[in-house]
């Protein structure tokens, strides 16, 4: 296998040199996306702490807490509103783009293999930490049991792959707050959307030339959706401010006291994977650790505050392509796949430590076979997380497989949002890492782009590219017209 990376851009598709940046250092800092996110985090924590001092809690709502909750909730709603069209068009387009990528089947196989390898490493770290730290033995006796929203089983996972309808649409109705009223909500099963999109994409490929207009339309629609998502991502600092401020008010630090050892074990595991395992993999493949982190960090930040791998998907894909140098045809396949099945935080570290916590809390001794089952469930069943709030589903799937009491899930729900921030950040980092590694191993990684300085937003270059292409087209049209005119004049002179 060749490990020599090359720059896949040809002279005809090379980007034009950018104009010099004339912004001053202060303006450059203030307009930096990363700085804006960090500033929103700090400001959100400060306002959240102020709200708690003014008496706002999870049970005692104030104008400030409601405002922060609506700001953060509205931003997440915006992100999730575009999930279904993004997933459908991205997967259909990525399957069609694989036609233009050499060794497409090999790339897909390598991607899935590295998903499994990194999941195995992450779940192994989780098991070691759970056995060593013993968070269940240090848990407080005042734990409050919560209501488990969703339980995961292997049957539910397999049946969930079968689309109920073309859109993977499901409608649920629950009793409302007022007596005699009911509230209906519409939800999309992401797994079913993926299955439908994959089938449509493969069918379009099999249809050949007759399906070309459909594929062209899908790729154009994907561009439009990505542009809308760029606008949504651009206001991420506002959403970050509301999400962090609301989290501080609703959860604070008091709920961490009873589960401090458990939360510490989770974040230690996340830190080991993000800052030890991933850098080792990057360095092993001859790549710069600094360039990897500076390239992927905007997506990691958004994943941390949004707590949604699917919601962060458009930014993850763009930093993988624009910052890390993964070819677009491959990135548009690997990153959406990773956003639904590559969950080192939610599907490996968390269920491993949480399952051991439940066993220790209820005084159950796990044997070697049960530890092996934890590994198998994490590596094989990670698709059950479905890219949204799947950590709870994954945990119930793990507990039911091991025969452990599902009541243990409810004990951990109080601090789940706090843990979910770190879990999602690690998920996103891994979803960008694997395509980068595979592209490097297969010799298709653009090293010039990977090692380039990080400037501006990942989506900002789209506008420059389009302007450049438009200018090139206009110049080409002018040249053609001039050539045609010159040829006509020459023919006229010759005729005389």
C-alpha positions, 0 to 999 in steps of 0.5 A: 500500500502506498503511503506517499501522499500527493496533491490531487488538484490539477492546474486547471482546478487550482485555487487562485492566490488569495488577496493579502489580508489587510486587517489589523490584529485586533480586527482579525482576532475579533472576526476569528470564528474560534475566538468568537466561540471561546468568548461566547463560552466564557460569557455564557458561563458568566451569565449562567452563574449570575442567573444562579445567583439571582435564584434561577434553577432547573425548577425555578425559571426566571426571565434570564433562564427562559431567554437563555434556554430559548436562544440555545434551543432555537439554535439547536432546532435550526441545526436539526431542521436541516439534518434530514435534507442534509443527510439524504442529499449528502449520502446520495451525492457521496455515493455518486461521487465515489464513481470519481474516486479510485478504489472506492470499495477499498476506501469504504472498507478501510473507513469502516475498519478504522472506525472499528479500530478506534472504537476498540481502543476507546472502549478498552480505555473505558473498561480499564478506567471503570475497573481502576477508578470504580466510580460505582463504589464511590457513588453517593447514596442520594442519587435521584432516579430519572425516567429513561426516555428510550431503551435500546435492544438489538431487535429495536436496532435491527427493526429500526433499519427498516424504513416505515416510509420514504422519509423515515417519518414517525409521529408520536402523540402524548398527553398535554399539560392541560387535562384532555389535551394531547401534543403530537410531535414529528420525528425522523429516524436518522437510521432509516433516512440513511438506509433510504438515501443509500438505496436511492444512491445505489439505484441511481448509479445502477440506472446509469445515464438516465439518472444523471439529471437526478444526480446533478439535481441532488448535488446542486441541492446539497450545495444549497443546503450547505450554504444555508447551514453555513449561515446557521453555523456562522451564528454559532457564537449566539447559540453557544452563549445560550446553550452554555448559559442555560446549562450552567443554570439548569445543572450547575455543579451541585448535581455532580457531587454524588457522581463526581467519580463517574463524571471524572472517569468519563472526562478522563477517558475522553481526554485520553482518547482526544489528546493521547490516542488521536495524536498518536495515530496522527503522528504514526501516519507522518502528519502534524499533530498541531495541524490536525487540532487546528484544522478540526478544532472549529468542529470540535467546539461546535460539537461541544456546545451543540451536543449533536454530531449530526448538527455539527456534520456540515462543519465537520465535513468542511474542516475535513475537506478544507483544513485536513485535505481529504478529497471532497468525493471521499469526505462527502462519503466518510464524514456523513457515515461517521456522523451516524456510526463513529461515536468513540465518546457516546458508543465506546467510552461512555457505555463501558464506564457506565455499565461498570458503574451500574454493576458496581453500584448494584453489587454485581461482579462482571466476568471476563465474557461480560467485558468482552460483550461490552467491547463487541456491543461498542464496536458493532452496535455504535450505529444505534447511537444514530448521531443525536441523543444516542448515548442513552440508547447505547447504554440501555443496549449494553446493559440489556446485553449484559443482563444488568438492571436498566434502572441504573440508566436513570441514576445517571441522567441528572448529569448526562447533558454535562457529559454529553458535551465532552462525548460529542466533542470526541465523536466529532474529532474522530469523525474527521480523524479517520477519513484523514488517516485513510486518505493518507494511507491511500495516497490521496491526502492533499498535504499542501492543504493539510499543512497550510495556515488556518485562516478564516471560516471553512465555508468562506472559501466556497464564495471565493471558489465560485467567484473564481470559477465565474471569473474563469468562465467569463474569461473563457467566454471572452477568449472564445469570442475574441478567438472567434472574431479573430478567426472570422477576420482572418477568413475575411482577409483571406477571402479578399 
